[in-house]
């Protein structure tokens, strides 16, 4: 009786504080996402005995229209009154009889009773605590906090409370699967104990170490000590000097994570994002949250902008997931941004370690310490921001280091999470295109940071994040790196055979999963359509029809189950994209026109390139009908099968080459269903009548991959031409000739698009030709070309329009010829 009276006094005294508490929940839409059954009672399970948590839970349930918890004594919960349990009380019933024992046993033994058990974690503040800070030991939330300390924690952190609601568990279904009600209750307690531990780690992360402790551990790690001694033995430095040098490296590298700074940045960034963006849309969070509760996470996002560094941490923090430690280029370590980012979880790395083995050992030891203590990590495998909107070739250096550290430890499972990051408009766009034209990259500095304040006066549309399908690292290694444990789980630095190939394969797998999680935003879809129109102008009615077809292509055969199309109405797509992409509507008596200026069209290529891969196969099929009205299905399939490896290399397409034929057939079926292709009575495929909107869309689709196929054609034609000469074919010279040919082609055809002659793209085509056996490369980087190249080059011309074909052949015939010096490098058939 005394406890009940004291409970109600505490409830009344807590109400003024309760009204001032600011909380955030996961899921955000509780009633919709929990999907509680109104025909069954609800029991909320809290991880600790805390009336403060219970009082706040009652308010959250009231605010969100959920059944409200209350003290039910020895009565079972009912539809009118939800129950509440504390995990310690449930666990206590396993070792001795308590007042709760009879209630739980009655519930389990009664086959007519059922309820929904909803686990709820309440975190007062988001500070994981520090091993050496008395202040944080007192004020950081803790499961061991007593009544007085809990009150202090609530007063200090009441404006930053996070409540995580787990999915409901069907009590009767769970009990019926076990051998006895008593065993079911014991198992239920164990499961929820583990669940709450994982939920806490996912939300708060591991306990933080003082930075001085981190530095001390780094300098005394076996790897660093060994390199310090080696440095002194080389005679350039004494041991003390080498130790001091190592400490400077450690101070330059190590993060200084502060929950207070992260909270401050969250509030600041919320103001900035709302100022310059019209919202941040996030997808895939629920899947990520489930993986984060059982795995240490390594985030590998695409890299479009400097905003990426802050955006990922901001999104994760607001979603109730601990932000990662982020690898940032040392170029960002300038005042005042550097120290702030460092306290937000950034650790800095140089672009190249060169031959500085001491720096490499310190950095490697720091990565080992992060992985070993269970911190999540994020870095950009592209190595830098994409200037074109396409994914850059992945760099294997840091990835290999992180993966090796993750596989060497056995304390916890590790998962790689690919993250697609997209923007309606990237604020660095103008500088990107200047750099592509040869301008010097602007160095990051305090002055540049001040200049960036003008961004606050502009609007850049919406930002999009999609967390893709995770890669469980251990399972992936079991499949692609047999017997890796024998090498990596024993002392020493030995790597298993095939390690480099394994890391390269993993990097490509992540890139393909990033593209599989693409978001076809309104601006990107509009860019695909208008840039594939002659001269960047199109009738509004035609564009509406084309957008409808694009959306239907993505719906009828989604590129992947993780693809997101936020807006599917063609009218809404144009309405959203027009002001951001600066698409002008020109009135005309025969129907309005949509037009984009040349400069804006160039900038729009960035948005198009974000999702160009989604239409690679439909565009390839459409291209095959550019110069032919009728083709057999087998001819179309043969063309797709031959060209797919080149598209897969450039766009990191998700299907294996062996799957290309079936994917092409599925694509043809979808295009037939939409009327973009027709099937004649003899079974052959035909393009629609030229007067139809379907023909207009098919032509537009063909131009989506037009520049890609032009580059492919240039590569094969140049190889065929070079194979007739008497000169050795040096790879570097050939790649430069491809670039020059494309550059000249761009000028003559009026294209202001520096990415068209990006040497990296030609390098990828050449790699693919080597992979399929058309070209071979010697040790001194000379190329030998198979005689089949002549027929391949001839067939490639069929992919081009008459005008483009003529221009290209004229350029080839007029290019300067080098003086013959030795027999041609032609491989036998």
N, C-alpha and C positions, 0 to 999 in steps of 0.2 A: 504493500500500500504506500509506504514511504517513497519507494522508487517511482511509482506512478505520479504521485504529487510533485516530486522533484522534477520529473520529466516535463510536466505541463508548465511548471514555473520557468524551467529553462526554455521551453518553446516560446512563451510569451516574451521573455527577456531577449530572445534571439531575433525577434521579428524586425526591430529597427535596423539591425545589422543586415538581416536577410534582404531587406529592400535595397540596400546600397551595394550589394554584391553584384559584380558584372561577370557573367559566365558565358562560356561557349561550349557547345555540345558537338559530339560526333556520334551518330550522323547529325547533320544540320537539321534535316527534316525528320524529326523523331517519329512522329505518328505515321508518316508515309513509309519510312524505311524499316521500322521495326515490325510493322504489319502484325500487331498483336491481335489474337483471336478474341473478340468480345464475349464469346461463349465460355471462356475458361479464365479462372482467376489468375492474377499476376503476383509473383513473388520477386521482389528486388533483392539482389545479393550484393552487399557491400564488403570490401576486403578487410576493413578494420572497424572496431567498435567506436563509433563517433556520432554523437547526437548532432553535431554541426553538419556532418555530411548528410545525415538523415533529413534535417530540417531544410537544407538546400535542395536535396532530392525532391522533397515534397513540393517546393516552389517550382522546380523545373518541370515536374509532372503537371502541375496546375497550369503553368504557362503554355505547355505544349499539348494539352488535351489528353494526357495519359492517365491511367488509373493512379490515384494518389496513395502512397504508402502510409501505414499507421501501425501503432502498436496493437497487436491482436491477442496478446497473452498466450493462453494455451489453445485458443480456437484456431482452426484452419482458415486460411484466407478464402474470401468469397468474392463473388462478382461485385458486391457493394464495397468491399474493403480489401485493397491489395495488401499483401503481407510484406515484411522486410526481414531479412536474415543477415547476420554478420558472419563472415567466413570463420573467424576464430571460434565462434560459438558452435558452428557446424562441425569444425574439426575436433572440438572438445568432446563431442558426443562419441568419437571413436575410442576414447580412452577411459571415459567414465560417464555414468548417468547424470544428466542435468535436467533442468526443467524443460529444455528443448527436446531431450531424447524421446520422450513419449509422443510429442507432437510430430516429430519427423517420422518415427516408426509407424504411427497411425496413418500418416499420409502415404507412406510407402506401401503399407500392407493393405490399404483399402483400394481395391481395383476400380471402384467407382469414382475415386478422387483423381483429378488431374489439374495441373497448373502450368504456367509458363514462367520459367526462371530466367530473369534478366540480370546479368552481371553488370554492375555500375562502378566505375572507378572515378573518384573525385580527386583532382589534383589542385591544391592551393598554391598557385604559382607554378612556374615551369623550370625551377632550378633543381638540377639533379643532386645538388649538394657537393661539398668539397671535403676532401680527406683532411685538410689542414686548416680550414677556415672556421674559427669559432663562431663568427657572425652567421655564416651559412649553416653551420650545424644547429644554430638556434632557430633561425627564421625560415630555412628551407623545409618544405613539407616532408614528413617522415611517417612511416607506418608505426614507429615506436613512440611517437609523441604522446605525452600524457595530457591530462585535461588542461592544465595551465598553459603548457607550451602550445597545445593545439589552438587555444584561444588567441595567443600571440600570433601564430602563423596565419589564422584567419583574418585578424585585424591588418596584418602587414600585406597579405596577398589577396585580399578580398576583391580587388578590381581585376584580377587576372586568374580566373578559375576555369578549369577545363574539366568537363564531365564526359567520360567515354562510356557509352551504352553498348554492350555486346548484344549479339542477336539472341533472341529468346530460345531457351532449350525446353523441349517438351518433356516434362517430368515423367509422366506415365510411360511414354515411349522409351525413355532411358531406363527406367526401373525394370520394365518388362524384358529387356534384353539381358539382364544379369541373372545370376543363379539364385540370388536371394535378395530381399529388400535391404537387409543389413549390409550386404556386400555392395549393393548399388549406392547406398548413402556414403560409404567409405570411399568408393571410387569417385563419386561426385565431388566430394571434398578435395581429393587429390587433384582432379582435373581443374577445378576452379582455382586452387592454389597456384598451379602452374600458369593458368590463364592470366591471373592478376599480376604475377611476376613479369610475364611477357608484355602485358599491356603497359606496365609501368616503364619497362625498358624502352619500348617503342615510343612512348610519349616523352620521357625525360632523358633517356640515354644513360650511359654508365656514369658513376660518380667522377667528378672532375678532379684532376690533380693540379696542385699549385705549379705555376710555370717553372719556377726554380727547381722543383722536384723533377719535372720533365727534362729540363736541361741537364741536371746532374745525372739522371739515368741514361740519357743519350751519350754523354761523354764517357760513361763508365760501362757502356755496352761492349761486349766482346768484339763486335765488328769495328767499332770506332777506336777502341783501345789498340787493337791490332794495327789499324792503319796509322794511328799516331806514332806508334813505335816504328813502323815501316818508314814513315816520313822522316823521322829523326835519323834512322840508319842510312837514309839516302844522303845525309850530310848537309842539306840545305837549311834545315831548321833544327834547333835543339828540341828535346821532348817538351819542355815548358812552352816554347814558342809554337810547336805543333798543337799542343793542347789548347792554347789561347786562340789559335786560328780555328780549331774545331769548334770552340765555344762561340766564336763570332758567326760561324756558319749556322750553328744550332739556333742562335738568337735571330738570325735572318730568316730561318725556315719556320720555326715552330709557331703555331697558333697560340692565342691566349684567350680561349673561349670564355665569354662572360654571358650568363643568362640575362643579366641586367641590360647589357648592350643589345642583345638579340631582341629583348622586349622593346627597348627604345627604337631600334631599327624597324621593328614591325609597325609601331605607331607612326614613325616618320614615313615609311614606305607606303603605308596606307594612304596618307595624304598625297604623296607624289603620284602614286599609280592612279588615284582618283582624279588627279589634275590632268595628267597627260594621256591616260588610257580611259577607254569607255568600258572598263570591266576586265577581269581576268577569269577566263573560263578554264576549269580544271576537270580532267576526266581520268578515270582509272584509279581513283584514290582508295576505294573500298578494297580492291585487290591488293594494292600496295600495303594498306594497313594490315591485312591478314598476313602478308609475307613478312612485314616488319616485326610482327610479334613472335616470329619463330626463326628469323634470320638476321644476321648482320648485313646491311645493305650497302652495295657499291653502286652509286648512281652514275650513269654514263649518258649525259644529255647531248643533244645537238647544240651547236654553238652559233648563235646568230648575232648576239649583241652583248655589250658589257653589262646590260641589264640582267642577263642570264644569271650572273653570280648571285645577285640579291633576290631575283625572282623565285628561284627554286627554294631557297631557305624561307622566304616569306610565305610561300604557298604551303610548305610542309609545316611550318610553325602554326599557321592558322588552322591547319587540318589536324592538329594534335599529334604530329609526328616530329620527333627530335630532328632539328636541322643537321645536316652533315658538316664535317670538316671539308672545306673546298680547296682543291689545289688551284692556286692562282699564279699567273706569271709575275715574276719579280718586278716587271715594269709597272705593276699596279701598287707597288709598295712605296708610294710617295705620300708626303704629308698633305692634307689630313686623312686622305682616304685609306692609306695603308694601315695605320694603327686601328682605325675603326673596323675595317674589314677583318683584321687579325683577331680582334675581340669578338667579331661575329662568326669566327670559325675558319677564316682563311689561313692557309699555310702557303708559303711562297716557294717557288722553284724557278731556277734559271732555265732559259730556253735550251741551253746545251751545257752538259757537265764537262765537255771537252776531255782533257786528260787529267782533270783534278780528281784524283781518286779519294782524297780526304773528303771533299765536298760530297761525292757520290756515296761514301760510306755513312756520313752523317745523315744525308737525306734518306737513304735506305733504312737506317736504324729508326728514323722518325716514322716512316711508313709502317715498319714492323710494329712499333709501339702503338700506333693508332689501331691497327688491325688486331693486335694482341689484347688490347683493352676493350674491344668491342664497339669502337666508334664507327658510325657510318661515314663514308667518304664519297665525295663527288669530284669528278674531273672530266675534262672534255677530250675525248680520244682523238678528235680532229686536230688538236694542238693549237688551234686559233679560230678566230671567227670566220665564218664563211662569207666571202665577198660576193658570191653569186646566188646564194639561196639553196644551192645543192650541198649535200654532205661532202666534206673534204675527205680525202683518203685518210684512214685512221693511222695514227702513230702508235707504235707498239712499245715504246720505251717505258713510260710510266705504267701503262696497262700491265706489261709483263712483270714489273716490280710489285705492283699491288696484288696481282693474281698469285705470284709466287708466295708472298707473305700470307695470303689468305689460305692457300693450300697447305702451307707448312704447319699452321696451327690447327688443332683438332678440337678446341674448346667449344666452338659454335659453328653452325651452318652459315654459309655465305651465299648471297644471291646478287646477281647483277641485274639492275633495273634500267632498261633503256628509257629515255625520256625525250619525247618530241616537244620542242619549243618552237612556237610560231608567233608571228606578229602580223597584224594587218599592214603595218608599216614600221620598218626598223629606223630608229632615229639616226643611225650612222650611214644611211643609204647613200647620201651625196658623197661622203668621203670614200666609201667603198668603190664607187665607180670612178672616182678620181684616181684611186690607187690602181685599179685595173687598167687605166689608161697610162700608167707609168708614174704617177705622182708619188712623192715620198709619204710614207705613213707618218701621221702626226704622233709625236711622243706624248704619252700620258703624263700629265703634270698638274700641279695645283692651278696653274693658269688656265689650262684646258677645262678643268673642273668648274672654275668660275664661269667660263664662257658657256658651259653646258646649262647654266641656269635659264638661258633663253628657251630651253625645251619646255619649261613650265608654261609658256605662252601658246604652245601648239597642242594639237590633238593627234594622236597616232593610232586611233582606232582601238581595237581589242587585242589582248594577249591570250594565247592558248597554250596550255600544257596538257600532255597526255602521257600518263605512265604506262609504258608498254608491258608486254608479257615478260616476266622475269626469267632469267637463266640461272637455275640452281647450279652453282659452280662445281660442287663435288660430283653431281650426276653428269654434268657436261664433260668433266675431266675423265670420269669412268668410261664414257663413250668414245672420246676422241684422243685420249692419252693413256693407253693401257699401262698398268703397273706404275703409275705416277707415285703412289705412296712409298714404294721401295726407295725412291730417290729423295723425295721431299720430306718424309717424316723421320729422317735420321739426321744426326748432326752433320754440319758441313754445308757447302754451297753447291753441291752437285745438282745438276738439272737432268731430268729424264731425256732420253733420246726423242727428237722431234719437238722439243719445247718451242722453238721459234715458230714452227708451222702451226703449233697448237694456239699460240697467242695470236698469230695472224688470223687464223680461222675464227677465233673467238671475237676478235675485233670486227670482222666482217659480219658475223652473226648478230652482234649488237647493232651495227649500222642497219642491217636489214630489218631488225625489230623496231628500230627508231622509225624507219620509213613505213613499216606496217602500222604504226600508231599515228600516222599523219592525220591532220585535221584539215579537211577541205573547207576552209573559211570562205565567206562570201567574196572577200577581196581576191583570194587566190583563184576561185572559180571564174570571177569576172575577168581576171588577168589572162587565164587560159583562153577564154573565148575571144576577147578583143585583140590580143596579140596574135591570134591565129587568123585574124581578118585582114584582108589586103589594106595596107596603108593605115592600120589602126582605126578604121571606121567601119561601122556596121549598122544596118537598120535595126531599130529597137525591137521590132517584131521578130526579126531573125535572131537577135541575141537572146530574146526570151525563149524562143524555140530551142536554140542551141544549149542554153543553160538547163532547160528541162531535160534534154537528152543526156547531158553530162551527169546530172543528178540521178537519172534513171539507170545509167550505166553503173554508177557506184552502188545503187540499191539492188539492181538485178544480180550483179555478181560483185559483192564487196571485195576490195583488194585484200582485206583481212578482217577478222572479227573485231579488231581493235580500232579500225578506221572510224572517224567521227565526221559527220556532216552536220554542222550546227544549224544551218538554214537550208531548207529544201525548196522554198518558194522562189521561182525566178524573179518575180516582182520585188520580193523582199531582198534578194541578193543584190539587185541593181540599186535599190534604194539605200542599202547600207554601204555598198562599195563606191558609189559615184562620188560622194564628197571626199572620201579618203584617197581614192585613186585619181581624183580630178578628171572624171569622165564627164564630158560636156554633152548635153542633150541639144541637138540642133533641130528646130522645128522645120517641117517640110510638108507641103500639101499631100504628098503621096505616102506620108508616114514619117515619123520622127527618126532622126539618126543619132547614134552615139559615137562620139569621137574623143580621142585622147591625143594630146600634143606629143610631138616626137620625144621631147625630153622626158615627159611623164611615162611614155611607153617604155623607154629604157629602164626607168626605175621600177616599172611594173614587172619586168622580167624576174626580179627577186621573188615577188609573191608567186608568180607562175612556177618558178623552179622549185618552190617548197613542195608542190604536189604534182609536178609533171610526171613523176613515175607512176601515178595512179592510172594514167591513160596511155602508158607505154604500149601495151598490147593492142588496144583498140586503134590507136594511132598508126601502129605498124600495119595492121590489117587494112586500114583506110588508105595508107600510102601505096599499097600494092595495086590499088585501083586508080591511082593518080593518072596513069597513062593507058590503062586498059579498062574497057567497060565490062568485060566478062572474064572470069577465071574459074578453073576447076577448084574445088575445095582442097584437093591434094596439093595443087600448086601454091595455094595460100599457106597451107600448113608447112610445106617445104620452105617457103620464104621466111616464115616466122621461126622455124626451127634453126635456120641458118643464121639469122640476125639476132636471135634472142641472147646469145652469150655476150654480144657487144652492149645490148641494152642493160643486161644484168650487171655488167662491170660498171657502167657509167652511173646507173641509178640504184644500185644495190637492191635489185628486185628480189623478192623473197623466194621464188620458186627455183628449184634445182633445174639444170638443163634437161634432165630426163623428163621433167614434168611439163616442159614447154609445149609439147604437142597437145596434151589434154587441155591445158589452159587456153591455147589458141582456139581449139574447137569450142570450148565453152564461151569464149569471147565472140566467136562467129555466131553461135546460137543466140546470144544476147542481142547482137546487132541485127540479126534477122528478126527477132521479136520486136525490136523498135522500128523496123522498117528502114534501117540504115543500109542494109543489104537485102537483096531479093534473091530467090532461088528460081531459076528457070525450069522449064519442063524437063530439060535434059539433065537436071541436077546440078548444073554449074551455078556459081554465084555471080550476081550482077549488081552494079551500083544503081541507085534509083534514077528516075528520070531527072534530067538537068533542071527542069522547071519546079521541082518540089523542094520543100524546106528540108527534107531528109537528105537530099543531095548537098544542100548548103552545109548541113551539119557534118556530113561525111567529109567534105572538102576541108572544113575547119579542123576536124579531127586529124586528118592527114598532115596538116601544117603544124600541129602541136609538136610532132617529132621531126619536123622538116629539117631543122638545123642540125640535129643529131645525125640524121641519115646523110646529110650533105658532108659532114665531117668524116663519116665512115667512108663515103665514096671518095673523098679527097685522099684519104689514107691508102685505100686500095689502088687508086689510079697512080698515085706517086710511087708506090711500091712496084707496080707493074712497069712504070716508066724507068725506074732506077734499075730494075732487073735487066733491062736491055743495054745499060751502059757498061763500060769497062772499068768502072770505079768501085773500090770497096765501099760498102754502105755502112757508115758509122752511125750508130744509133742517135747520138746527140745531134749530129748534123741533120739526120732525117726528121727528127722531131721539130727542129727549128724550121726546116723547109715546109713542113705541114703548117706550122704556125704562120709563116709568112704567106703561104698560099691562102689560108683562111682570112688573114688580115687584108690582103689585097681584094679578095672576094667580097669582104664586108664593105670596103670602101666603094667598089664598083657597083654594088647592089644597094647602096644607100643605107646600110645598117649601122646604127650607132650602138653597137653591142659588143663591148670588149670581151665578154665571156665567150663569144663565138670563136675566137682564136686563142683560147686558153690552152697552153701547151700540155697541161696536165691531162686534158681530155684525150688528146692524141696519144699521150703516153699510155693511157688506159686501153685504147683501141689496139695499140701495138702489143701490149701484154696479152690481150685476148687472142690476137692472131698467133702469138707464140704458144698460148695454151692449147689452141685447136690444131696446131701443127702446120700452119701455113708459113710461118716465119720461125727461124731458129736464131739464137743469139750465142755468139762465141764468148770466150773468156775475156777478150779484149773489147767487148761491146760492139762487135761488128755483126751485121745482120745478114743471114742467108735466106733467100726467098724461094719458096716452092713455085714450080712452073704453073701450078693451078691458079696463081694470082691473076693471070691474064683473063681467064674466064670469070673469075670472081669480080674483077674490076668492070668487065663488060656488063655483067648482070646488075652491078650496083647502079649503073647509069639509069636503069629502068625505074629507080626510086625517085628520080629527079624530074621536075617539070622541064618542058622543052627549053624554056628560056635559061633556067639554071644550068642545064646540061651544056648548052651552047657556050655560056660564059665560062664555065669551068674548063671545058676542053680548049677554049682559046687561051686561057691563062696557062694551061699546061704546055701548050705548043710554043708559047712565047717566053717561057721562063729561061733564065740563063743556064747554060750547060757547063759543067765543070770539065776540065781536060782529062781524058782517059789516062790512066796510069798503070792499071793492072787488070787481069781478067775479072769479069763480073762474078759476084758472089751469088751463084744460083745453085740451089740444092737439087739433088736428084728427086725424081718422083717417088 
